[in-house]
Amino acid sequence: QVQLVESGGGVVQPGGSQRLSCAASGRSLSFATMAWYRQAPGKQRELVAFITNSGNTNYADSVKGRFTISRDNAKNTWYLQMNSLKPEDTAVYLCNANLLNGLRIETYWGQGTQVTVSS
């Protein structure tokens, strides 16, 4: 049974930085594509960034140049470094993993961590 647990959320001032972590347990996810999503009140969930098992990354236009996704396969953990935070980055951030298992894709979600950008 795979579990994803996020940490690192909280309240941060505009222009500040925060680092989110997502730790997986239950099986190795070193071959998975790992991602961060976010959902603000009244808005649809949006993909923030993802990183493939080979280390390729992609970002939403709204966070390019400010956020960095990374992974540590040895720790079965991935991260989202968020810099130059803006009030519009306020949301619940959820980690996600997709793992190809034969002909099917296994998808796992964390429970989410709140990030609030406010002065």
Stockholm file with secondary structure:
# STOCKHOLM 1.0

chainA/1-119         QVQLVESGGGVVQPGGSQRLSCAASGRSLSFATMAWYRQAPGKQRELVAFITNSGNTNYADSVKGRFTISRDNAKNTWYLQMNSLKPEDTAVYLCNANLLNGLRIETYWGQGTQVTVSS
#=GR chainA/1-119 SS CCEEEEECCEEECTTCCEEEEEEEESSCCTTSEEEEEEECTTSCCEEEEEECTTCCEEECTTTTTTEEEEEEGGGTEEEEEECSCCGGGCEEEEEEEEEEETTEEEEEEBCCEEEEECC
#=GC SS_cons         CCEEEEECCEEECTTCCEEEEEEEESSCCTTSEEEEEEECTTSCCEEEEEECTTCCEEECTTTTTTEEEEEEGGGTEEEEEECSCCGGGCEEEEEEEEEEETTEEEEEEBCCEEEEECC
//
